[in-house]
Amino acid sequence: MTSAAYQLAQVNIARLKAPLDSPRLKEFVDALDPVNAVADTSAGFVWRLQSDSGNATDIPVLGDEWLIINMSVWRDTDALTAFMYQGQHRELLSRRREWFERLADAAAALWWVPVGHRPSVAEAEERILHLRAHGPTPYAFTLRTSFPAGPAEPAAEPVVADAALS
């Protein structure tokens, strides 16, 4: 299969510092709809996870009521990167420490899905946990360490970084 047969899935999670309806998170919550509207019309955007609320903040993830999830599918890494680091999303990203705790483990993962596939929350959880256990692999990776589009199987053993690269 060619890379055109695949699209990029991304998930990121964040642990709230306060309830979503608290004054502390008001600016973040107020920005959700406008930022999602920009994403929905961005070049290369395909799909995003949302509930009846229009976003995914009420969808449980990893059994932790303080975690929220964002998941979407994009044409490729360039399209995702262009959205992430521009405009209002970039502004919100720079303020994330005001609203979210710093997580010690990976909070975002990328992976390639066949065109038309819409990942489930369980699939996203599996990819984040795989990235935490094995580091970046073709099965779950990061923008900093990405892999070519295509099918990938989970790693059986943890991936050890080359000591010469450390």
Phi, psi and omega in degrees: 000149180270166179297335178293345179275359183234152173230163185265121172266143176224144172225142168220146179236157179213143176262121182295146173271345182204166177298150181302330182270012180275156177302328181300327182257007184304314181296321177296309182299318180296334182274347184303307183298313178298319180292319178296324177296321176295316179302314184301335182250007181286147176300130178089354177288139180243310188196155171218149177291132174204152175261192177298342180286346182093353174222191184243016186292344180256012179264121182295147178216134176053025176066021183240112184294347179266354177269140171241157185236146170228126180219138180208170176235137184229161178302317183192179182296326180297318180295316179297313181299318179301318178291313186301322190253027177233157168052218187294326178298318179299319179298315179294319178302320181290342181256007188304328181292342175291329189248335187234147176287153173281123179268138180286329182262166179307134180245359180217146177214149176238151174198158181269136177236150176299145177309132179095345180282135175244110185294149176269166176298320179299320177296317179296318177300316179301318182292318178297313181296324177294316178298318178298321184279328190239355187073182182296128175220171176301340182281327179202122187217186181235170174297325181291326180231088183255170183226156179297153178298140178155176180289154179209145177253153176299148176286141179276326182235152176303142178273128180257126180295145178298126182301332180290339181271348184284000000 
